[in-house]
């Protein structure tokens, strides 16, 4: 259980069995730009692109009451690990305010441990929201036996295959517990590969791994329609179901009560979601500073279709009315120009939404 000890802040021992995972190359498309890793191509042994996510941070929540405490705040069930020596498990969820709007998007890691050890979870969040999330947790802790603490010693990596697997094959990974903290599938969608949490250099821990360009990670994420962090999900503004939380396995409609549940559950049971975050492609001369968040997206006739949310270069996300996405759309720039915008429906979304 060296990995669990490492994440709990204890000194990791030299002993312990090696843990084994198998990475399946789930995404069907190559990463944007085709050269997401530094050094070589897949033929040269670079099978995986490892991206250091410096804009993501970790909070450790542990204690006898940590599970019920988090269940009362999160939109989803907790990713509870199995009995030792099972590996850590990950889940996705949002913290909401009382009006049912997103405050923080998090990936949760349930850490394996012995029955006598206190339940421990890691919460991965936007680094700019780290202090606000800690205050939010402490505010709701009241008298529960829960400790909330940052984990600056741990780093978050995204691991994506450089090319689609042929014939559904998989690449075996052999990792030793004293070196690696967590390696688990990204819980949002198979298109986002794997998450790695470690004190070590991520690319060195993944056989065939090479350091990737962070912009390629974000381009890939936007092309897949996956929002992440405060720019894509503005705190107190974004609505979870409009942000496709259900598509990303981030909400349970059968769990107990949590803050912000009423509006979310009512919207779900009404079955009417008129706007969604869609991946968009921009074409035409872009403004020097990029398209500003909140810029109106218009139809060919000038009617409002939604608003641009965030992006990188010519790819991004926009909150659009679902009945408007098939027609020609555009954005008017401050230079009195016009940028064409094409929305798409990701192939991993449920068929009923297409």
C-alpha positions as CSV (number, residue, x, y, z in Angstrom):
1,X,0.0,0.0,0.0
2,X,2.9,2.3,-0.7
3,X,0.9,4.4,-3.1
4,X,-1.9,4.9,-0.5
5,X,0.7,5.9,2.1
6,X,2.3,8.3,-0.3
7,X,-0.9,10.1,-0.9
8,X,-1.7,10.2,2.8
9,X,1.5,12.1,3.4
10,X,3.2,9.2,5.1
11,X,6.7,8.0,4.2
12,X,6.4,5.3,1.5
13,X,8.3,2.1,2.1
14,X,10.6,0.2,-0.2
15,X,8.6,-3.0,0.0
16,X,5.2,-3.9,-1.5
17,X,4.1,-5.6,-4.6
18,X,4.1,-4.0,-8.0
19,X,0.8,-2.9,-9.3
20,X,-0.2,-3.6,-12.9
21,X,-2.7,-1.7,-15.1
22,X,-3.5,-2.0,-18.8
23,X,-4.0,1.2,-20.8
24,X,-6.4,0.9,-23.7
25,X,-6.1,3.4,-26.5
26,X,-9.7,4.6,-26.4
27,X,-9.7,7.8,-28.4
28,X,-10.3,7.2,-32.1
29,X,-8.6,10.3,-33.5
30,X,-5.1,11.4,-33.4
31,X,-4.2,14.3,-31.1
32,X,-4.3,17.7,-32.7
33,X,-1.3,18.8,-34.7
34,X,-0.1,15.2,-34.9
35,X,3.1,15.9,-32.9
36,X,1.8,16.2,-29.3
37,X,5.0,14.7,-27.8
38,X,8.5,16.0,-27.7
39,X,10.8,13.6,-29.5
40,X,10.1,11.0,-32.0
41,X,7.0,9.4,-33.4
42,X,5.0,6.3,-32.4
43,X,7.3,4.2,-34.6
44,X,10.2,5.5,-32.5
45,X,8.7,4.2,-29.3
46,X,6.6,7.2,-28.1
47,X,3.2,5.5,-27.7
48,X,1.9,7.9,-25.0
49,X,1.7,11.6,-24.7
50,X,2.1,12.8,-21.0
51,X,0.9,16.3,-20.3
52,X,1.8,18.0,-17.0
53,X,-1.4,19.9,-16.0
54,X,0.0,22.8,-14.0
55,X,-3.4,24.5,-13.8
56,X,-4.8,21.5,-11.8
57,X,-4.3,21.2,-8.0
58,X,-5.2,18.6,-5.4
59,X,-7.0,18.7,-2.1
60,X,-6.8,15.8,0.4
61,X,-10.0,15.0,2.4
62,X,-9.6,12.4,5.0
63,X,-11.2,11.3,8.3
64,X,-13.9,9.0,9.6
65,X,-16.7,11.2,8.3
66,X,-15.1,12.1,4.9
67,X,-17.4,9.9,2.8
68,X,-20.8,11.2,4.1
69,X,-19.4,14.7,4.2
70,X,-18.5,14.7,0.5
71,X,-21.7,12.9,-0.5
72,X,-23.7,15.9,0.9
73,X,-21.8,18.3,-1.3
74,X,-21.2,16.5,-4.6
75,X,-23.4,15.7,-7.5
76,X,-22.2,12.1,-7.8
77,X,-21.5,9.0,-5.8
78,X,-18.0,8.5,-4.4
79,X,-15.4,6.4,-6.2
80,X,-14.9,3.9,-3.4
81,X,-11.9,1.7,-3.8
82,X,-12.2,-2.1,-3.3
83,X,-10.4,-3.9,-0.4
84,X,-6.6,-3.8,-0.4
85,X,-4.6,-4.3,-2.5
86,X,-7.0,-2.8,-5.0
87,X,-6.0,0.2,-7.0
88,X,-7.4,3.7,-6.6
89,X,-10.6,4.6,-8.4
90,X,-11.7,7.9,-10.0
91,X,-15.0,9.7,-10.4
92,X,-16.2,13.0,-11.7
93,X,-18.5,15.5,-10.0
94,X,-19.4,19.1,-9.5
95,X,-19.9,21.2,-6.3
96,X,-23.0,23.3,-6.7
97,X,-24.3,26.4,-5.0
98,X,-27.8,26.6,-3.5
99,X,-29.1,27.8,-6.8
100,X,-27.9,24.7,-8.5
101,X,-25.1,26.3,-10.5
102,X,-21.6,24.9,-10.7
103,X,-19.0,26.2,-8.3
104,X,-16.1,23.7,-8.9
105,X,-15.6,20.7,-11.2
106,X,-13.5,18.0,-9.7
107,X,-12.1,14.6,-10.4
108,X,-12.2,12.5,-7.2
109,X,-9.7,9.7,-6.4
110,X,-10.8,7.2,-3.8
111,X,-7.6,5.8,-2.2
112,X,-7.2,2.1,-1.3
113,X,-6.3,1.3,2.3
114,X,-6.6,-1.1,5.1
115,X,-10.0,-1.5,6.9
116,X,-8.5,0.2,10.0
117,X,-7.3,3.3,8.1
118,X,-9.4,6.4,7.7
119,X,-11.2,6.9,4.4
120,X,-9.2,9.2,2.2
121,X,-10.0,11.1,-1.0
122,X,-8.1,13.4,-3.4
123,X,-10.0,16.1,-5.1
124,X,-8.5,17.4,-8.4
125,X,-9.6,21.0,-9.1
126,X,-8.6,24.1,-11.0
127,X,-5.6,25.5,-9.3
128,X,-7.0,29.1,-9.3
129,X,-10.0,27.8,-7.3
130,X,-7.9,25.8,-4.8
131,X,-8.3,28.2,-1.9
132,X,-12.0,28.8,-2.6
133,X,-12.6,25.1,-2.7
134,X,-10.8,24.6,0.6
135,X,-12.9,27.4,2.2
136,X,-16.1,25.8,0.8
137,X,-15.2,22.5,2.4
138,X,-14.2,23.9,5.7
139,X,-17.4,26.0,5.8
140,X,-19.6,22.9,5.5
141,X,-17.5,20.7,7.7
142,X,-19.1,21.9,10.9
143,X,-18.4,19.2,13.5
144,X,-17.6,16.3,11.2
145,X,-14.3,14.5,11.8
146,X,-12.8,15.5,8.5
147,X,-9.4,17.0,7.7
148,X,-9.0,19.2,4.6
149,X,-5.5,19.9,3.3
150,X,-3.7,20.8,0.0
151,X,-1.3,18.5,-1.6
152,X,1.4,20.7,-3.3
153,X,3.8,17.8,-3.5
154,X,1.6,15.9,-6.0
155,X,1.3,16.7,-9.7
156,X,-1.5,15.8,-12.1
157,X,-0.8,14.4,-15.5
158,X,-3.0,13.5,-18.4
159,X,-1.9,10.5,-20.4
160,X,-3.2,10.1,-24.0
161,X,-2.3,7.6,-26.8
162,X,-0.4,9.2,-29.6
163,X,-2.4,7.1,-32.2
164,X,-5.5,4.9,-32.1
165,X,-5.0,1.3,-31.1
166,X,-5.1,-1.1,-34.0
167,X,-7.5,-4.0,-33.6
168,X,-8.5,-3.0,-30.1
169,X,-5.1,-3.8,-28.7
170,X,-3.8,-2.6,-25.4
171,X,-0.4,-1.5,-24.0
172,X,0.6,-3.1,-20.7
173,X,2.0,-0.9,-18.0
174,X,4.1,-2.2,-15.1
175,X,4.4,0.2,-12.3
176,X,6.0,0.0,-8.9
177,X,4.0,1.4,-6.0
178,X,6.8,3.3,-4.3
179,X,7.1,5.5,-7.5
180,X,3.6,5.9,-8.7
181,X,0.7,7.3,-6.7
182,X,-2.4,6.9,-9.0
183,X,-3.0,5.8,-12.5
184,X,-6.6,5.5,-13.5
185,X,-8.9,6.0,-16.5
186,X,-10.3,9.5,-16.9
187,X,-13.8,9.1,-15.5
188,X,-15.4,11.6,-17.9
189,X,-15.0,9.8,-21.2
190,X,-12.7,7.2,-22.7
191,X,-11.7,9.9,-25.2
192,X,-9.7,11.6,-22.5
193,X,-7.4,8.7,-21.8
194,X,-5.9,8.4,-18.3
195,X,-5.1,10.5,-15.3
196,X,-1.8,10.1,-13.5
197,X,-1.1,11.6,-10.0
198,X,2.5,11.4,-8.8
199,X,5.4,13.2,-7.3
200,X,7.6,11.8,-10.1
201,X,8.1,12.9,-13.7
202,X,5.0,11.5,-15.4
203,X,6.6,10.7,-18.8
204,X,9.3,8.6,-17.0
205,X,6.6,6.5,-15.3
206,X,4.9,5.5,-18.5
207,X,6.7,3.1,-20.9
208,X,6.8,4.7,-24.3
209,X,5.7,8.0,-22.8
210,X,7.0,11.4,-24.0
211,X,6.3,14.9,-22.7
212,X,3.5,16.5,-24.6
213,X,2.7,20.1,-25.5
214,X,0.0,21.3,-23.1
215,X,-1.8,23.2,-25.9
216,X,-2.3,19.9,-27.7
217,X,-4.0,18.5,-24.7
218,X,-6.4,21.5,-24.5
219,X,-7.1,21.3,-28.3
220,X,-7.9,17.7,-28.0
221,X,-10.2,18.4,-25.0
222,X,-12.0,21.1,-26.8
223,X,-12.5,19.0,-29.9
224,X,-14.0,16.3,-27.7
225,X,-16.3,18.8,-26.0
226,X,-14.9,18.3,-22.5
227,X,-15.0,21.4,-20.3
228,X,-12.4,21.7,-17.5
229,X,-11.8,24.5,-15.0
230,X,-13.2,27.9,-14.2
231,X,-12.8,29.3,-17.8
232,X,-15.0,26.6,-19.3
233,X,-17.3,26.3,-16.3
234,X,-17.5,29.8,-14.7
235,X,-18.3,29.5,-11.0
236,X,-21.9,30.5,-10.2
237,X,-22.8,30.8,-13.9
238,X,-22.6,27.4,-15.5
239,X,-25.5,24.9,-15.1
240,X,-24.4,21.3,-14.6
241,X,-26.8,19.7,-17.1
242,X,-26.2,22.3,-19.8
243,X,-22.5,21.6,-19.2
244,X,-23.2,17.9,-20.1
245,X,-22.4,16.6,-16.6
246,X,-24.7,13.6,-17.2
247,X,-22.8,12.7,-20.4
248,X,-19.5,12.8,-18.5
249,X,-20.7,10.4,-15.8
250,X,-20.7,13.2,-13.3
251,X,-24.1,13.0,-11.6
252,X,-26.2,10.4,-9.9
253,X,-30.0,10.9,-9.9
254,X,-30.5,8.2,-7.3
255,X,-28.1,9.3,-4.6
256,X,-29.1,11.2,-1.4
257,X,-29.5,14.9,-1.1
258,X,-26.7,17.4,-1.8
259,X,-26.4,21.2,-2.1
260,X,-28.0,22.4,-5.3
261,X,-29.9,19.2,-6.0
262,X,-33.4,20.6,-6.3
263,X,-33.1,22.6,-9.5
264,X,-30.8,19.9,-11.1
265,X,-33.2,17.1,-10.4
266,X,-36.2,19.1,-11.5
267,X,-34.5,20.0,-14.8
268,X,-33.6,16.3,-15.3
269,X,-37.1,15.0,-14.7
270,X,-38.7,17.6,-16.9
271,X,-36.5,16.3,-19.7
272,X,-36.0,19.7,-21.3
273,X,-32.5,21.1,-21.8
274,X,-32.6,23.8,-24.4
275,X,-28.9,24.8,-24.4
276,X,-25.8,22.7,-24.2
277,X,-22.0,23.2,-24.3
278,X,-20.9,22.2,-27.8
279,X,-17.4,21.9,-29.3
280,X,-17.0,24.5,-32.0
281,X,-14.6,25.2,-34.8
282,X,-13.8,28.7,-35.9
283,X,-12.9,29.7,-39.4
284,X,-11.9,33.1,-40.7
285,X,-9.5,35.8,-39.4
286,X,-9.5,35.6,-35.6
287,X,-9.1,38.6,-33.3
288,X,-5.5,39.1,-32.1
289,X,-6.4,38.2,-28.5
290,X,-8.8,35.5,-29.5
291,X,-12.6,35.4,-29.2
292,X,-13.7,36.9,-25.9
293,X,-15.7,34.7,-23.5
294,X,-19.4,35.6,-23.6
295,X,-19.3,36.8,-27.2
296,X,-22.7,36.3,-28.8
297,X,-23.1,33.6,-31.4
298,X,-25.5,34.5,-34.1
299,X,-27.5,32.7,-36.8
300,X,-27.3,33.7,-40.5
301,X,-30.3,36.0,-40.0
302,X,-28.7,37.6,-37.0
303,X,-30.8,35.8,-34.3
304,X,-29.1,34.9,-31.0
305,X,-28.0,31.2,-30.9
306,X,-25.9,31.3,-27.8
307,X,-22.6,32.5,-26.4
308,X,-19.0,31.6,-26.9
309,X,-17.6,30.2,-23.6
310,X,-13.8,29.5,-24.0
311,X,-11.3,28.0,-26.4
312,X,-7.8,27.9,-27.8
313,X,-7.1,29.2,-31.2
314,X,-9.7,28.0,-33.7
315,X,-11.3,25.4,-31.4
316,X,-13.4,25.9,-28.3
317,X,-16.7,25.5,-26.5
318,X,-20.0,27.5,-26.9
319,X,-23.2,27.3,-25.0
320,X,-25.8,27.0,-27.8
321,X,-29.5,26.4,-28.3
322,X,-29.8,22.8,-29.5
323,X,-32.2,23.7,-32.3
324,X,-29.8,26.3,-33.8
325,X,-26.6,24.2,-34.2
326,X,-27.2,22.8,-37.6
327,X,-27.5,26.1,-39.4
328,X,-24.7,28.5,-40.3
329,X,-23.4,30.4,-37.3
330,X,-21.0,33.3,-36.8
331,X,-19.4,35.7,-34.4
332,X,-18.9,39.4,-34.9
333,X,-15.5,40.6,-33.8
334,X,-14.5,43.9,-32.3
335,X,-12.7,44.7,-35.6
336,X,-16.1,44.6,-37.4
337,X,-15.2,41.3,-38.9
338,X,-17.1,38.0,-38.9
339,X,-15.9,34.6,-37.9
340,X,-17.8,31.5,-39.0
341,X,-18.5,29.0,-36.3
342,X,-19.4,25.3,-36.8
343,X,-20.8,23.3,-33.9
344,X,-20.5,19.5,-33.7
345,X,-21.9,16.7,-31.6
346,X,-19.1,14.5,-30.2
347,X,-19.4,10.8,-31.2
348,X,-19.1,9.7,-27.6
349,X,-22.4,11.5,-26.6
350,X,-25.5,9.3,-26.2
351,X,-27.2,8.6,-29.5
352,X,-30.5,10.2,-28.5
353,X,-28.8,13.6,-28.4
354,X,-27.5,13.5,-32.0
